[in-house]
């Protein structure tokens, strides 16, 4: 059979989007493994199914390149918003998208009928060890020194519907060997469900530079939930203030994050790369 798809990206975080309003594929995890391969497939950080919902305008299911299903994807949900607005013709100024991490509200910013950017209410971050989850104890994990495969890192743990460990670095994060460091965090037993790890340089009180190692996908050009987690962590560590637009510079582009103390607003672009069909 032929499967139609739309390749989209947000800040370089690229996924393969499939219209599933009339039904979902039998094994989307295996499909993601096959289609995400950048040499023998379409190429992407994973597959996102855009489905009908009984409680929102649409439902998003996100699968990593290794076939595992994620609860939330910040860059992905913006692209889902553009897909629903333009391709499903649900042209509302505010859309609701159902995810495994709850229903998210998206404010659409469009120019001449085309979505240019979207602001997502990512809701309150989780800070307790149980919400991450991590086996570390205490009410929160903020600037906590931990041993990761023989090296001590100070980490701040935040859940944005997916688990994050944020590391503030003195050295330029652009010089880090993430292929070596990232898996040590992802597979460490203190994170029973794995973890996304953000490595951060604080440029100033309104600007962060970030690289990310995502569980199930490896290093990606951007991570929306990771950018949100990093701004929350920067606030908890005294680097940034609440109710300010913080620019997070990622390898694939910039996101703007506002942590109010009660919720996190993420604003960024969403673009269609190409459309096509693949034989299964």
C-alpha positions as CSV (number, residue, x, y, z in Angstrom):
1,X,0.0,0.0,0.0
2,X,1.0,3.6,-0.5
3,X,1.2,5.8,2.6
4,X,1.0,9.6,2.2
5,X,3.0,11.7,4.6
6,X,4.1,15.3,5.2
7,X,7.7,16.0,6.3
8,X,7.7,19.0,8.7
9,X,10.2,20.6,11.1
10,X,10.2,23.0,14.1
11,X,13.6,24.6,14.6
12,X,15.2,21.7,12.7
13,X,13.4,19.0,14.8
14,X,12.0,17.0,11.9
15,X,9.2,14.4,12.0
16,X,7.2,12.5,9.5
17,X,3.5,13.5,9.9
18,X,0.7,11.1,8.9
19,X,-3.0,11.9,8.7
20,X,-4.7,9.3,10.8
21,X,-8.2,10.9,11.1
22,X,-9.6,7.8,9.4
23,X,-7.6,5.2,11.3
24,X,-4.1,4.5,12.6
25,X,-1.5,2.1,11.3
26,X,-1.2,-1.3,13.0
27,X,2.3,-0.9,14.3
28,X,3.3,2.8,14.4
29,X,6.5,2.0,16.4
30,X,7.9,-0.3,13.7
31,X,6.8,2.2,11.0
32,X,8.7,4.9,12.8
33,X,11.9,2.8,12.9
34,X,11.6,2.2,9.1
35,X,10.6,5.6,8.0
36,X,13.0,7.6,10.2
37,X,16.1,6.0,8.8
38,X,18.0,8.8,7.0
39,X,19.6,6.4,4.5
40,X,17.0,3.8,3.7
41,X,13.8,5.6,4.8
42,X,12.4,9.1,4.5
43,X,14.6,10.5,7.3
44,X,13.4,12.1,10.5
45,X,13.6,12.2,14.3
46,X,10.5,10.1,14.4
47,X,6.9,9.7,13.2
48,X,3.9,11.7,14.5
49,X,0.3,10.6,13.9
50,X,-2.3,13.3,13.6
51,X,-5.5,11.6,14.8
52,X,-9.1,12.5,15.5
53,X,-10.0,13.2,19.1
54,X,-13.2,13.1,21.2
55,X,-11.9,15.7,23.6
56,X,-9.9,18.2,21.5
57,X,-9.5,19.4,17.9
58,X,-7.0,16.6,17.2
59,X,-4.8,14.0,18.9
60,X,-1.1,13.7,18.6
61,X,0.8,10.4,18.9
62,X,4.6,10.7,18.7
63,X,7.1,7.9,18.1
64,X,10.8,8.2,18.4
65,X,13.3,6.9,15.8
66,X,13.8,3.8,17.9
67,X,10.1,3.0,17.8
68,X,9.3,4.0,21.4
69,X,6.3,6.3,22.0
70,X,6.8,9.6,23.7
71,X,4.3,11.4,25.9
72,X,5.0,14.9,24.5
73,X,7.0,16.7,21.8
74,X,7.2,20.5,21.9
75,X,8.4,21.1,18.4
76,X,6.1,18.4,17.1
77,X,2.9,19.8,18.6
78,X,3.5,23.1,16.9
79,X,3.7,21.3,13.5
80,X,0.6,19.3,14.4
81,X,-1.1,22.7,15.0
82,X,-0.1,23.9,11.5
83,X,-1.2,20.5,10.0
84,X,-4.6,20.7,11.6
85,X,-5.1,24.4,10.8
86,X,-4.0,24.2,7.1
87,X,-4.5,20.6,6.0
88,X,-7.6,19.6,8.1
89,X,-9.0,23.2,7.7
90,X,-9.8,23.6,11.4
91,X,-9.1,27.3,11.2
92,X,-9.5,28.4,14.8
93,X,-7.3,31.1,16.4
94,X,-6.8,28.7,19.4
95,X,-6.5,24.9,18.9
96,X,-6.6,22.1,21.4
97,X,-4.4,19.0,20.9
98,X,-4.7,15.9,22.9
99,X,-1.4,14.2,24.0
100,X,-0.4,11.5,26.4
101,X,0.7,14.5,28.6
102,X,-2.7,16.1,28.6
103,X,-4.6,18.5,26.4
104,X,-2.4,21.4,25.2
105,X,-3.7,24.8,24.0
106,X,-2.1,26.4,20.9
107,X,-2.4,30.0,19.9
108,X,-2.0,30.4,16.1
109,X,0.0,33.2,14.5
110,X,-0.8,33.2,10.8
111,X,-0.1,35.4,7.8
112,X,-2.4,35.3,4.8
113,X,-3.8,32.0,5.9
114,X,-0.5,30.3,6.5
115,X,0.7,29.5,10.0
116,X,4.0,31.2,10.7
117,X,4.5,30.4,14.4
118,X,2.5,29.0,17.3
119,X,2.5,29.7,21.1
120,X,1.8,26.5,23.1
121,X,0.7,26.5,26.8
122,X,3.0,23.7,28.0
123,X,1.4,23.8,31.4
124,X,3.1,23.6,34.8
125,X,6.5,21.7,35.0
126,X,6.9,18.7,37.3
127,X,9.7,19.1,39.8
128,X,9.3,16.2,42.1
129,X,11.5,13.2,41.6
130,X,8.4,11.0,41.1
131,X,7.2,13.2,38.2
132,X,10.4,13.0,36.2
133,X,10.8,10.0,37.2
134,X,14.1,9.6,38.9
135,X,15.3,7.4,41.8
136,X,16.9,10.5,43.4
137,X,15.3,11.5,46.7
138,X,14.1,14.8,48.0
139,X,11.3,17.2,47.1
140,X,13.2,18.5,44.0
141,X,16.5,17.9,42.2
142,X,18.1,21.3,41.7
143,X,21.8,21.7,41.0
144,X,22.3,18.2,42.5
145,X,25.8,16.6,42.0
146,X,25.4,13.1,40.6
147,X,27.8,10.5,39.3
148,X,27.2,9.6,35.7
149,X,29.5,6.8,34.6
150,X,32.4,8.1,36.7
151,X,32.0,11.8,36.1
152,X,30.2,14.2,38.5
153,X,27.6,16.5,36.9
154,X,25.3,19.0,38.6
155,X,21.8,18.4,37.3
156,X,18.4,19.9,37.6
157,X,15.5,17.6,36.8
158,X,12.3,18.9,35.2
159,X,9.3,17.1,33.7
160,X,7.5,18.8,30.8
161,X,5.4,15.7,30.1
162,X,8.8,14.1,29.3
163,X,11.8,13.7,31.6
164,X,14.7,16.2,31.4
165,X,18.0,16.5,33.2
166,X,19.5,20.0,32.6
167,X,23.3,20.6,33.0
168,X,24.7,24.1,33.1
169,X,28.2,24.1,31.5
170,X,31.1,26.5,31.8
171,X,32.7,25.1,28.6
172,X,31.1,25.9,25.3
173,X,28.4,23.3,24.7
174,X,29.2,23.3,21.0
175,X,32.4,21.5,21.8
176,X,30.9,18.7,23.8
177,X,31.1,15.1,22.6
178,X,27.3,14.3,23.0
179,X,27.6,11.0,21.1
180,X,29.8,9.9,24.1
181,X,28.1,11.7,27.0
182,X,24.4,11.6,26.0
183,X,23.9,7.8,26.2
184,X,25.4,7.7,29.7
185,X,22.6,10.0,30.9
186,X,19.9,8.3,28.8
187,X,20.6,4.8,30.1
188,X,21.6,5.6,33.7
189,X,19.6,3.6,36.2
190,X,18.7,6.8,38.2
191,X,16.3,7.5,35.3
192,X,14.1,4.3,35.0
193,X,12.3,5.6,31.9
194,X,15.4,7.1,30.4
195,X,15.9,10.9,30.2
196,X,16.5,13.8,27.7
197,X,19.6,15.7,28.7
198,X,20.1,19.4,27.9
199,X,23.6,21.0,28.1
200,X,23.3,24.7,28.6
201,X,25.5,27.9,28.3
202,X,24.0,30.9,30.0
203,X,24.7,33.8,27.6
204,X,22.8,36.4,29.7
205,X,19.7,36.6,31.8
206,X,17.5,36.5,28.7
207,X,19.5,34.1,26.4
208,X,20.5,30.4,26.7
209,X,22.5,28.2,24.3
210,X,21.4,24.6,24.3
211,X,22.3,21.2,22.9
212,X,20.2,18.2,23.6
213,X,20.5,14.4,23.7
214,X,17.0,12.9,23.4
215,X,16.1,9.5,24.6
216,X,15.2,7.2,21.7
217,X,16.6,9.6,19.0
218,X,20.1,10.7,20.0
219,X,21.2,14.3,19.4
220,X,18.6,16.4,17.6
221,X,18.7,19.9,16.3
222,X,16.1,21.1,18.7
223,X,13.8,19.9,21.5
224,X,10.8,22.1,22.5
225,X,10.2,20.4,25.9
226,X,13.9,20.6,26.5
227,X,14.0,24.3,25.9
228,X,11.1,24.7,28.3
229,X,12.8,22.5,30.9
230,X,16.0,24.5,30.5
231,X,14.3,27.9,31.1
232,X,12.6,26.4,34.2
233,X,15.9,25.1,35.4
234,X,17.6,28.4,34.7
235,X,15.0,30.1,36.8
236,X,15.4,27.6,39.7
237,X,19.2,28.2,39.6
238,X,18.9,32.0,39.6
239,X,20.1,32.6,36.0
240,X,16.7,33.8,34.6
241,X,13.7,35.6,35.9
242,X,10.0,34.6,35.7
243,X,7.6,36.3,33.2
244,X,10.4,37.1,30.8
245,X,10.8,36.0,27.2
246,X,13.9,33.9,27.2
247,X,15.6,33.1,23.9
248,X,16.9,29.5,23.7
249,X,19.4,29.1,20.9
250,X,19.3,25.6,19.5
251,X,21.4,24.0,16.8
252,X,18.4,24.2,14.4
253,X,17.0,27.6,15.3
254,X,15.6,29.7,18.2
255,X,12.7,29.2,20.5
256,X,11.2,31.8,22.9
257,X,10.1,30.5,26.3
258,X,8.2,32.3,29.1
259,X,8.0,30.6,32.5
260,X,5.4,32.4,34.7
261,X,5.9,30.2,37.7
262,X,2.5,28.6,37.0
263,X,2.9,27.5,33.4
264,X,5.4,27.6,30.5
265,X,4.6,29.3,27.2
266,X,6.7,28.2,24.2
267,X,6.7,30.1,20.9
268,X,8.4,29.0,17.7
269,X,8.0,28.3,14.0
270,X,6.7,25.3,12.1
271,X,7.4,24.5,8.5
272,X,6.5,22.0,5.8
273,X,9.6,20.6,4.2
274,X,7.9,18.4,1.6
275,X,5.0,16.0,0.9
276,X,5.1,12.6,-0.6
277,X,4.1,8.9,-0.5
278,X,6.0,5.8,0.5
279,X,5.3,2.2,-0.4
280,X,4.9,-0.1,2.6
